[in-house]
Amino acid sequence: MTEQEHAVEFEHKHPIDRDCTTLPRHVLQQLQSYSPEAQDLSALMNRIALAAKLIARRLTRAGLMEDTLGFTGRTNVQGEAVKKMDLYANQVFISAFEQSGLVCRLASEEMEEPYYIPENCPVGRYTLLYDPIDGSSNLDVNINVGSIFAIRRQEGEDLDGTAQDLLQENGRRQIAAGYILYGPSTMLVYSIGTGVHAFTLDPSLGEFILSHENVRTPDHGPVYSVNEGNFWQWDESIREYTRYVHRHEGYTARYGGALVGDFHRILFQGGVFLYPGTVKKPEGKLRLLYESAPLAYLMEQAGGRASTGAQEILDVVPDKLHMRTPLIIGSKDDVALVESFIHEQERKTLAEVGKP
């Protein structure tokens, strides 16, 4: 049988789904509406998808292009070294939303203050918060990275440009959140409060096509994902949890150094990701508005949990745009197990304090 005959036989037995569901169409289907707000959300997701395609295209050629890899020599508002792809990806999101009429402002961990688009403000009722490239330390060794995003309704006019409404709301006010994983394939995972859904970029079509609908995180999973290089900088409760998983069968350590990649594994396979605070930095490393809250929104929609160890992530109200939080996120049973070690340590501490 010739190759052409094999192809014909394969397509006859496995017909191609001609009714591919694209991202903007899926948003409208989930909302079961063509209202102005539903169309806005569909258009917002379409712009995010455009940014993802542009970033993915550049990443696939990063090793062949000048001024793509490496550091810029600058630091961001958190004092971290900025990579060239950080700046490129940040600008891509800005360019994707300028003249869109959809958002009045964008806030990114790469920018000290929100970026305002005055021409959009009369009609743009939304704010986009995002981490343009998460895990950029992986770029120069060609390991997966990602982008994280959240959409919030803009409250009030924000006439003084301080974005105070973002500092008065917890993560439950997000109306959409998601991430893009740039790996062997480019995937966009999102939720608008109707479950978690994953799309895979088909390069031949230039479209994100629905590949996983209603993703559910198992109640328990085998994976624990944490940077054990920080072991001696953690509180004793986190060290005790780590000793526990070392001593018990059924646990597997997986840590890649890019939050999106590690989170993606947990979302689909179950387990827990931890980025606790340290003795010197009890607030941890991850930013609430751009990383922790968007991923917590997704995880809760998938049946999991996200906690600081003392409070649900989605209940935390930020006191500044770049506020950091510890993060324990994943399967609800595994998050509860980590919290049990924290609560036990707190009980011991109180008992010690109460001793004469």
C-alpha positions in Angstrom: 0.0 0.0 0.0 1.4 3.4 -1.0 1.8 6.3 1.5 -1.1 8.1 -0.2 -3.3 5.0 0.2 -2.3 4.8 3.9 -3.3 8.5 4.4 -6.7 8.0 2.7 -7.4 4.9 4.8 -6.3 6.7 8.0 -8.6 9.7 7.3 -11.5 7.3 6.5 -11.1 5.5 9.8 -10.3 8.6 11.8 -12.2 11.5 10.2 -10.8 15.0 11.0 -13.1 17.1 13.3 -14.1 19.8 10.9 -15.9 21.6 13.7 -12.8 22.8 15.6 -13.6 25.0 18.5 -11.5 28.2 18.6 -10.9 30.3 21.7 -13.2 33.3 21.0 -16.0 30.9 20.0 -15.6 28.9 23.1 -15.9 32.0 25.4 -19.2 32.8 23.8 -20.4 29.2 24.2 -19.4 29.2 27.8 -21.3 32.4 28.5 -24.2 31.3 26.4 -24.7 34.8 25.4 -23.8 37.4 22.7 -24.3 40.3 25.1 -21.8 43.2 24.9 -19.9 41.8 28.0 -19.7 38.3 26.4 -18.4 39.8 23.2 -15.9 41.9 25.2 -14.5 38.8 27.0 -14.3 37.0 23.7 -12.4 39.8 22.1 -10.1 40.1 25.2 -9.2 36.4 25.0 -8.6 36.8 21.2 -6.1 39.6 21.9 -4.3 37.5 24.6 -4.1 34.7 22.1 -2.6 37.1 19.5 0.1 38.1 22.1 0.7 34.4 22.8 1.2 33.6 19.1 3.7 36.5 18.7 5.7 35.5 21.7 5.7 31.8 20.7 6.9 32.6 17.3 9.8 34.6 18.7 10.7 31.9 21.2 10.9 29.2 18.5 13.6 31.2 16.8 15.3 32.6 19.9 18.6 30.9 19.5 18.9 32.1 15.9 18.0 35.8 16.4 20.1 38.6 17.8 18.9 40.6 20.8 16.6 37.8 21.9 18.4 35.8 24.6 20.4 37.1 27.6 20.1 40.0 30.0 19.4 43.7 29.2 21.6 45.0 32.1 18.6 46.5 33.7 16.5 45.5 36.8 12.8 45.6 37.2 10.8 47.1 40.1 11.5 44.0 42.2 15.2 44.5 41.7 15.5 41.4 39.5 17.7 41.3 36.4 15.6 41.8 33.2 16.0 39.5 30.2 15.5 40.7 26.7 12.5 38.4 26.2 10.9 39.9 29.3 10.9 43.4 27.7 9.8 42.0 24.3 6.9 40.0 25.7 5.8 42.9 27.9 5.7 45.2 24.8 3.8 42.5 22.8 1.0 42.6 25.4 0.9 46.4 25.3 0.8 46.5 21.5 -1.9 43.8 21.3 -4.2 45.9 23.4 -3.5 49.4 22.2 -6.3 50.7 20.0 -8.4 47.8 21.0 -10.9 49.8 22.9 -11.0 47.0 25.4 -8.8 47.9 28.3 -8.0 51.2 29.9 -4.8 50.0 31.6 -2.4 47.1 31.8 -0.4 46.2 34.9 2.7 44.0 34.7 5.4 42.8 37.0 7.8 44.4 34.6 6.4 47.9 35.1 6.5 49.9 38.3 3.2 51.6 37.5 0.2 50.6 35.3 0.3 51.4 31.6 -2.6 53.6 30.7 -4.2 53.7 27.2 -6.1 57.0 27.3 -7.8 56.5 24.0 -9.3 53.3 25.3 -10.4 54.7 28.6 -13.8 56.1 27.6 -15.0 52.7 26.6 -12.5 50.2 27.9 -14.0 48.8 31.1 -11.3 46.2 31.9 -7.8 45.9 33.3 -5.3 43.3 32.2 -2.8 42.1 34.8 0.0 39.8 33.5 3.4 38.3 33.9 4.8 38.5 30.3 7.4 35.8 30.7 7.4 33.6 33.8 10.5 31.5 34.4 12.7 33.6 32.1 15.8 32.1 33.8 15.0 29.0 31.7 15.2 30.9 28.4 18.9 30.6 27.7 18.9 26.8 28.2 15.8 26.3 26.0 13.5 25.0 28.8 9.8 25.8 28.9 8.5 29.2 30.1 5.1 30.8 30.2 2.9 33.9 30.5 0.2 34.4 33.2 -2.8 36.8 32.9 -5.9 37.9 34.7 -8.7 40.2 33.7 -10.6 42.5 36.1 -13.3 45.0 35.7 -12.1 48.5 36.3 -13.9 50.0 39.2 -14.4 53.8 39.1 -12.6 56.3 36.9 -9.1 55.9 38.4 -8.6 59.7 37.7 -5.5 60.0 39.8 -3.7 57.1 38.1 -3.0 55.1 41.3 -5.2 52.1 40.5 -6.5 52.1 44.0 -9.4 49.8 43.1 -6.9 47.0 42.5 -5.8 47.4 46.1 -9.3 47.2 47.5 -10.3 43.9 46.0 -9.4 40.3 46.5 -8.8 37.7 43.8 -12.4 36.6 43.7 -13.1 39.8 41.7 -11.2 38.4 38.8 -13.5 37.7 35.9 -11.0 35.6 33.9 -7.5 34.2 34.4 -5.2 31.9 32.6 -1.7 31.1 31.3 0.2 30.3 28.2 2.7 27.5 28.3 5.4 27.7 25.6 6.7 24.1 25.4 6.7 21.2 22.8 3.4 22.7 21.8 2.0 26.1 22.8 -1.0 25.8 25.1 -3.4 28.5 26.4 -5.4 27.5 29.5 -8.1 29.8 30.8 -11.2 30.1 32.9 -14.0 32.7 33.0 -15.7 31.0 36.0 -17.2 28.1 34.0 -14.4 25.6 34.6 -10.9 25.3 33.2 -10.3 24.7 29.5 -7.1 24.2 27.5 -6.3 25.1 23.9 -3.4 24.0 21.8 -1.9 26.2 19.1 -2.2 24.6 15.7 0.7 26.3 13.7 -0.8 25.3 10.4 -4.0 27.1 11.1 -2.6 29.9 13.3 -5.4 29.2 15.8 -5.7 27.9 19.4 -8.0 24.8 19.2 -9.8 23.3 22.1 -7.9 20.3 23.3 -9.0 19.7 26.9 -12.4 20.8 28.2 -13.4 21.0 31.9 -10.0 20.1 33.3 -10.3 18.7 36.9 -7.4 18.4 39.3 -7.4 15.1 41.2 -8.1 15.4 45.0 -4.6 13.9 45.6 -1.6 13.5 43.4 1.9 12.1 43.6 3.9 15.2 42.7 5.4 17.7 45.1 7.1 20.6 43.4 9.3 22.9 45.5 12.9 24.3 45.3 14.6 22.2 47.9 17.7 24.3 47.6 16.0 26.7 50.0 15.4 24.0 52.6 17.4 25.6 55.4 15.8 29.0 54.8 12.3 27.7 55.3 10.2 27.7 58.5 10.4 24.4 60.4 6.9 23.5 59.3 7.8 23.4 55.6 11.0 21.4 56.4 8.8 18.9 58.4 6.5 18.5 55.4 9.4 17.9 53.1 10.8 15.3 55.5 7.4 13.6 55.5 7.2 13.2 51.7 10.8 11.9 51.8 9.9 9.2 54.2 6.6 8.0 52.6 6.2 6.1 49.4 4.1 7.4 46.5 5.6 10.9 46.2 7.7 12.2 43.3 9.7 15.4 43.3 9.3 17.6 40.1 10.6 21.1 40.0 11.5 22.9 36.7 12.1 26.5 37.9 9.2 28.0 35.8 6.0 28.4 37.7 3.7 27.9 34.7 5.3 24.6 33.8 5.3 23.2 37.3 1.7 24.4 37.8 0.6 22.9 34.5 1.8 19.5 35.7 -0.1 19.8 39.0 -3.3 21.0 37.3 -3.5 18.0 35.1 -1.9 15.3 37.2 -2.5 16.4 40.8 -0.1 17.1 43.7 1.1 20.3 45.2 3.4 23.2 44.2 5.0 25.2 47.0 6.8 28.5 47.0 7.0 29.3 50.8 8.4 32.3 52.4 11.8 32.2 54.0 13.1 33.4 57.4 14.5 36.5 55.7 11.6 37.0 53.3 8.4 35.6 54.9 6.3 37.2 52.2 7.8 34.8 49.6 8.8 35.6 46.0 5.6 35.3 43.9 3.5 38.3 43.1 -0.1 38.2 44.2 -1.7 40.1 41.3 0.3 38.7 38.4 1.0 35.1 39.5 -0.6 33.8 42.7 -4.1 35.1 42.3 -4.6 34.2 38.6 -3.3 30.6 39.1 -5.4 30.3 42.3 -8.5 31.3 40.3 -7.8 28.5 37.8 -7.0 25.9 40.5 -10.2 26.6 42.4 -12.2 26.3 39.2 -10.5 22.9 38.6 -11.5 21.6 42.1 -8.2 22.3 43.8 -7.0 24.9 46.4 -4.5 27.7 46.8 -3.3 29.0 50.1 -0.7 31.2 51.7 -0.6 28.6 54.6 -2.7 30.9 56.7 -5.4 32.2 54.2 -6.9 31.3 50.9 -5.0 33.1 48.2 -8.2 34.5 46.6 -9.2 36.1 49.9 -6.0 38.1 50.1 -6.4 41.9 49.5 -3.1 43.5 48.2 -1.6 46.5 49.9 0.5 47.4 46.9 0.6 46.5 43.2 3.7 44.3 43.5 2.8 42.6 46.8 4.3 39.1 47.2 2.7 36.1 48.9 3.8 32.5 49.8 2.0 30.0 47.6 0.7 26.5 48.3 -1.4 25.3 45.4 -2.7 22.1 44.0 -4.9 19.1 44.9 -7.1 20.0 47.9 -5.9 17.0 50.0 -2.3 17.8 49.3 -2.7 21.5 50.1 -4.5 20.5 53.4 -1.6 18.2 54.3 1.0 21.1 54.0 -1.3 23.3 56.0 -1.5 20.7 58.7 2.2 20.9 59.3 2.0 24.7 59.5 -0.9 24.6 62.0 1.0 22.0 64.1 4.0 24.3 64.2 1.9 27.2 65.2 0.3 25.1 68.0 3.8 24.1 69.3 4.9 27.7 69.2 1.9 28.9 71.2 2.5 26.1 73.7 6.1 27.2 74.1 5.1 30.8 74.6 2.5 29.7 77.3 5.1 27.8 79.3 6.1 29.5 82.6 
